Amino acid sequence: MIGERDLEHLRRCVELAEEALLAGDEPFGSVLVDGSGTVRGEDRNRVAGGDRTRHPEFALARRSATELSPAERARATVYTSGEHCPMCAAAHGWAGLGRIVYIASSAQLTEWLSGWGVPAPPVRPLPVSEVAPGVLVEGPVPALVDAVRDLHARHRGVRG
């Protein structure tokens, strides 16, 4: 169940996604929170430089592996503006991270991009549960979906 504290972290994800957009990047943002509720890291998309693996969820999974014990990782939550792609879902699973809470699903993003005439990505947008079936996943979060959709529309130069 998504609570007010979850919504605070998700709003920060939207802010980070907007930071990415303003920096000329794709609008994705993520926050890593440990089991006690302390923010342990945050990041935004950084793929505009040419390295398409520089997703915030992937970066936070790697960071967690060096800064948190296995038990701490299992109790952590990754909040994110968009559902993890397969690469990030795999990194999350391999790092042994706990819960994922996302605003917009991969299916929603795929539908938006298709509607705007954007070509399909080179990697199939699978749900996290198909890539890392042991991970607790919550989302989408309807209260914030429009904000994420608007960021992606701005990135693509279309009217939301």
N, C-alpha and C positions, 0 to 999 in steps of 0.2 A: 504494500500500500504506500502510495506517494504522500509524504507529509510535508509540512511547511518547511522544515529544514532541507528536505530534498529539493523543494522548489527554489530555495535560496541558491543552492549549488547549481541548479539547472539555469537559473537566470544568469549566473556568472558564466556558464557555458555559452549562452547567447552573446554576452558581452565579448567573450574571447573570439567567438565566430565573427562578430562585427569587426574586431581588431584585425583579424585575418583578412577580411574583405577590404578594409581600409588600407591594408598593406599590399593589396593586389593579389591576394591569395583566395583560395576556395574557403567559404565560410563554415569552418568547423572549429569547435572549441571543446575542451575536456578538462575535468577536475578530478584529482585523486584524493579521496578522503579516507583516513584510517578508521579503524573500528571505534575509536573514542570520539570521532567527529572532527578531528583536526585535519585541515587541508595540508596534504603532503606534497602537492605539486599541481601545476596547471600548465596547459600549453594550448597552442592553436595550430591550425594547419600551416605548413611551411613548404608546400610542394611547388610553389611558383618558380623556385630556383632551378627546377629540373629534376630533382630527386622525388619521384612520386611516392616513395615510401615514408616521407616525413609527415605522417599523420600524428595528431596529438595522442590518440589512444595507444599507438605503438610506442611512442616516446615515454609515456607514463608507465606502460608495462615494463619497459627496460629499466626505467628509473626505480620502480618498485623492487625489481630483482636485486638491485645493489643497495637499496636503503632500508628495506623492510625484511624482517624474518619471514619464513614461510607461513607461520601462524598469523603474523600481522597482515600479510598479503591476503590470506583467506578471509579475514574479517573486513578488508577494505572494500570500498565502493568506487567505481569509476562512473562519473556523471558525464554525459556527453550530449552535444546538440543533435547528433545523428547516430543512428545505430552503427555499431562497429562494422567495417567491411570484413571480408574473410581473413585478410592478412592480420588485421588488428584483433579480431576475435581469436585467432590462433595464438597470437602473442599473449593475449589476456589469459587464455587457457593454460599455455605453457608456463607462464609466470605464476600460476596458481592464485590469481586474484579472485576476489569474491564477486559480489553483485555488480551488475551494470544497470544503470538507469539512463535511458535515452529519451530525447524529445520527439524526434521524427524517425520513423522506421525507414529501412532501406527500400521497402516497397513504396512508401510514400514518395521518397526522393526519386526513385525510378519513374514513377508515374508523372511527377512534376517535370523532370528532365525530358521525358518522352513527349509530353504535351508541348514543350517549348522547342521541340525539334533537335534536341541535343543527342548526338550519337551515343550509343551504349558504351559503357566503360570496358576496358580489356579484361576485367575480372567480374564474374557473375556475382551480383549482389545477394548473397545468401543470408538468411537470418542467422543471428549469432547461435541460436539453438541447434542449427544444423552443423556448425563448425565446432562449437564447444558446448556439447550438450549438458555438461555438468554445471554450467554457470547459471546462476539465478539472474534472469533478465526481466526488467520492468520497463514498459513503454509501449506505445507512444504516450506522450503527455499532452492531451488536447489543449490545455490552457496556454501552451507555448508554441504549438505547432505553427500557427500563422506567422509568428516572429521569425522562425527558422525558414519557412517557405519564402517570406519576403526577402531575407538575406540572399537566398539562392537565386531568386528572381533578379535582384539587383546585380548579383555577380554575372548573370547571363544577359543582363541588359534588356530584360523583358518586364512588362507590367505584371506585378504579382496578382 
